[in-house]
Structure formats: structure tokens, C-alpha cells
Amino acid sequence: MDEKLIQRLESAVARLETLSTRFPAASSSGHAADAPDSAALDPSIVAYDDLMNQYLARVSAAADKIGGQVLEVTKKPDLAGLAEFLKPLNEVIMKATAMTEGRRSDFFNHLKAAADSLSALAWIAFTGKDCGMSMPIAHVEESWQMAEFYSNKVLVEYRNIDPNHVEWAKSLKELYLPGLRDYVKGFYPLGPV
């Protein structure tokens, strides 16, 4: 792998690890430490936390109601596993894609929408205009466009049958547009630096 890419991924993982330790442990007096971690006040980390709480929570809640493979493919990694999740991003995308191959599941369109949308997370690998990727904001939008075809199929198929599936599809879209897109636009329009 390119050294720059590895450095950038390690930097992103370090920021996410900082997020996982955002709230200091209680002191012996039972109160949280008075001095907050400077990284916890970083606007990009606060915005990331808001993105997870606002959009990913909705996707997860809708997936919980549906259950099965839909829940498995949209499961939020725990904070300890988040750093591990980012390192082999390609493996995660390949696993999600493998779930769409072979015998078609009843939730094929759900699985395909989720698997195709995962490529939006690769915006973090943007190393400059010569890296072969679109700019990060455009990359997130283009990745969603690829997944939107299947998301729309879920909306059409379940619009009068089960509102949980409709909520899942709508919340998945909002996770990426405006959620991730606005996060990238606000803090990393030129990629992680």
C-alpha cells in the first residue's frame, strides 16, 4: 500500500480512538475529570459523534425492527472494533458484497443498497487529485447514487406493506446524504490531511 494512504488511515484511526476515550474515567472522588481532552472538543470529532447519534442510530433502529440479514449488514461496530473496522475497509465491503451473491435473499435489495453504500466510506483514502478517486464530497455522493437504485427498490416494494423497511431505506440515505456528505464537506472537503 502507498505510505501516504497508510499514514492517513492511521491518523484517522487515532482520531477515532480518541473519540472512543472521549469521556474521561471517573476519579476516585466519583466525579469525571475536570479538564476535558482537547480532542474531545475538536469540532470534527463532535460532528462525527453527532453524525453517529443522529443518522446511524436511525438506521440501526430500523434494522433492529427488521432483523436477520438486514440487521447484520447494518450493525454498528462497537467503539473497540471501530479502529479494526477502518483498517480492513475493503474486507468489510467484500463481505457485504458477498452477502448479495449466490442465492437471492428475500432482502436482496436491502443488502445490495447497504453493500454498495459502504464504498462511500472510502473517502478517507483520498490522497489528492491524482489518486484516481473523485474529491471526497463527490465520492460520497457518487457512492450513494450507486446504492440508491436498490434503496429505491426497497421503498417501492415495501411502501404499502411494512413501514419499517421504508424507514430503513430513508434513514440509510440520510446517513450518507446529508449525513456523511455534510460531515466530509464541513471538515474534510479536500480529504483527511
C-alpha positions as CSV (number, residue, x, y, z in Angstrom):
1,M,0.0,0.0,0.0
2,D,1.0,3.6,-0.5
3,E,2.8,5.0,2.5
4,K,0.7,8.2,2.4
5,L,-2.5,6.2,2.5
6,I,-1.3,4.1,5.4
7,Q,-0.3,7.2,7.3
8,R,-3.7,8.8,6.6
9,L,-5.6,5.7,7.7
10,E,-3.5,5.5,10.9
11,S,-4.3,9.2,11.6
12,A,-8.0,8.6,11.1
13,V,-7.9,5.6,13.4
14,A,-6.1,7.6,16.0
15,R,-8.8,10.3,15.9
16,L,-11.5,7.6,16.2
17,E,-9.7,6.0,19.1
18,T,-9.6,9.5,20.7
19,L,-13.4,9.6,20.2
20,S,-13.7,6.2,22.0
21,T,-12.0,7.7,25.0
22,R,-13.8,11.0,24.8
23,F,-15.3,10.8,28.3
24,P,-12.7,10.5,31.0
25,A,-13.0,7.9,33.6
26,A,-14.3,8.8,37.0
27,S,-11.8,9.9,39.5
28,S,-11.5,8.4,43.0
29,S,-14.0,11.1,44.2
30,G,-16.6,9.7,41.8
31,H,-16.5,12.8,39.5
32,A,-15.3,13.0,35.9
33,A,-12.0,14.7,35.4
34,D,-12.4,18.5,35.3
35,A,-10.1,19.1,32.3
36,P,-11.7,17.8,29.1
37,D,-9.5,16.2,26.5
38,S,-8.7,18.8,23.8
39,A,-9.5,16.2,21.1
40,A,-13.0,15.8,22.6
41,L,-13.6,19.5,21.8
42,D,-12.3,19.2,18.2
43,P,-15.3,20.2,16.0
44,S,-14.7,17.4,13.6
45,I,-14.9,14.8,16.4
46,V,-18.0,16.5,17.9
47,A,-19.6,16.5,14.4
48,Y,-18.7,12.8,13.9
49,D,-20.3,12.0,17.2
50,D,-23.4,13.9,16.1
51,L,-23.5,12.1,12.8
52,M,-23.4,8.7,14.5
53,N,-26.0,9.6,17.0
54,Q,-28.4,11.3,14.6
55,Y,-28.2,9.2,11.4
56,L,-26.7,5.9,12.3
57,A,-29.0,5.5,15.2
58,R,-32.0,5.7,12.9
59,V,-30.6,3.2,10.5
60,S,-29.8,0.8,13.4
61,A,-33.2,1.2,15.0
62,A,-35.0,0.4,11.7
63,A,-32.6,-2.6,11.1
64,D,-33.4,-3.9,14.6
65,K,-37.1,-4.0,13.8
66,I,-36.4,-5.9,10.5
67,G,-33.8,-8.2,12.0
68,G,-31.9,-11.0,10.2
69,Q,-29.5,-10.2,7.4
70,V,-30.6,-6.5,7.3
71,L,-29.6,-6.1,10.9
72,E,-26.3,-8.0,10.3
73,V,-25.3,-5.8,7.3
74,T,-26.1,-2.5,9.1
75,K,-24.8,-3.3,12.5
76,K,-22.7,-0.5,14.1
77,P,-19.3,-1.7,15.2
78,D,-18.6,-1.2,18.9
79,L,-16.0,1.5,19.7
80,A,-13.3,-1.0,20.4
81,G,-14.0,-2.6,17.0
82,L,-14.2,0.7,15.2
83,A,-10.5,1.1,14.7
84,E,-10.4,-2.5,13.4
85,F,-13.3,-1.8,11.1
86,L,-11.5,1.0,9.4
87,K,-8.2,-0.9,8.8
88,P,-9.7,-3.6,6.5
89,L,-12.4,-1.5,4.9
90,N,-12.0,-3.4,1.8
91,E,-12.7,-6.7,3.6
92,V,-15.9,-5.3,5.1
93,I,-17.1,-4.1,1.6
94,M,-16.2,-7.5,0.2
95,K,-18.1,-9.3,3.0
96,A,-21.2,-7.2,2.4
97,T,-21.0,-7.7,-1.3
98,A,-20.6,-11.5,-0.8
99,M,-24.0,-11.5,1.0
100,T,-25.6,-10.3,-2.2
101,E,-24.1,-13.1,-4.3
102,G,-25.4,-16.6,-4.8
103,R,-29.0,-17.5,-4.0
104,R,-31.0,-14.3,-3.7
105,S,-32.2,-13.5,-0.2
106,D,-35.7,-12.0,0.5
107,F,-33.7,-8.9,1.5
108,F,-31.5,-8.7,-1.6
109,N,-32.3,-5.1,-2.3
110,H,-31.6,-4.2,1.3
111,L,-28.3,-6.0,1.2
112,K,-27.3,-4.5,-2.1
113,A,-28.1,-1.0,-1.0
114,A,-26.1,-1.4,2.2
115,A,-23.2,-3.1,0.4
116,D,-23.0,-0.5,-2.4
117,S,-23.3,2.4,0.0
118,L,-20.3,1.2,2.1
119,S,-17.9,2.4,-0.7
120,A,-18.7,5.9,0.4
121,L,-16.5,5.3,3.5
122,A,-13.5,5.1,1.2
123,W,-13.5,8.9,1.0
124,I,-10.9,8.7,3.8
125,A,-8.4,7.2,1.3
126,F,-8.4,10.3,-0.9
127,T,-4.8,11.4,-1.3
128,G,-5.1,14.1,-4.0
129,K,-6.4,14.7,-7.5
130,D,-4.0,12.0,-9.0
131,C,-5.2,9.2,-6.7
132,G,-7.9,8.0,-9.1
133,M,-10.8,9.0,-6.9
134,S,-13.3,11.8,-7.0
135,M,-13.0,14.6,-4.4
136,P,-14.3,13.3,-1.1
137,I,-17.7,15.1,-1.2
138,A,-18.3,13.9,-4.8
139,H,-17.1,10.4,-3.9
140,V,-19.7,10.1,-1.1
141,E,-22.5,11.4,-3.4
142,E,-21.4,9.1,-6.3
143,S,-21.3,6.1,-3.9
144,W,-24.8,6.8,-2.7
145,Q,-26.0,7.1,-6.3
146,M,-24.8,3.6,-6.8
147,A,-26.7,2.3,-3.8
148,E,-29.8,4.5,-4.4
149,F,-31.1,2.2,-7.2
150,Y,-31.6,-0.6,-4.7
151,S,-32.7,1.6,-1.9
152,N,-35.5,2.9,-4.2
153,K,-36.5,-0.7,-4.9
154,V,-36.9,-1.2,-1.2
155,L,-39.1,1.9,-0.9
156,V,-41.3,0.8,-3.8
157,E,-41.6,-2.8,-2.7
158,Y,-42.5,-2.0,0.9
159,R,-44.2,1.4,0.8
160,N,-47.7,-0.1,1.5
161,I,-46.5,-3.3,3.2
162,D,-44.1,-2.5,6.1
163,P,-43.1,1.0,7.2
164,N,-40.0,-0.4,9.0
165,H,-38.4,-1.2,5.6
166,V,-39.3,2.2,4.3
167,E,-37.8,3.9,7.4
168,W,-34.7,1.8,7.0
169,A,-34.2,2.8,3.4
170,K,-34.9,6.5,4.1
171,S,-32.6,6.5,7.1
172,L,-29.8,4.8,5.1
173,K,-30.0,7.5,2.5
174,E,-29.9,10.2,5.2
175,L,-26.9,8.6,6.8
176,Y,-25.0,9.3,3.6
177,L,-26.9,12.3,2.2
178,P,-26.9,14.7,4.1
179,G,-25.1,13.0,7.0
180,L,-21.7,11.8,5.8
181,R,-21.6,14.2,2.9
182,D,-22.1,17.2,5.1
183,Y,-19.6,15.9,7.6
184,V,-17.0,15.5,4.9
185,K,-17.9,18.8,3.4
186,G,-17.6,20.6,6.7
187,F,-14.4,19.1,8.0
188,Y,-12.5,17.3,5.2
189,P,-13.5,18.7,1.8
190,L,-10.0,18.0,0.5
191,G,-9.7,14.7,2.2
192,P,-8.0,13.9,5.5
193,V,-4.9,16.0,5.9
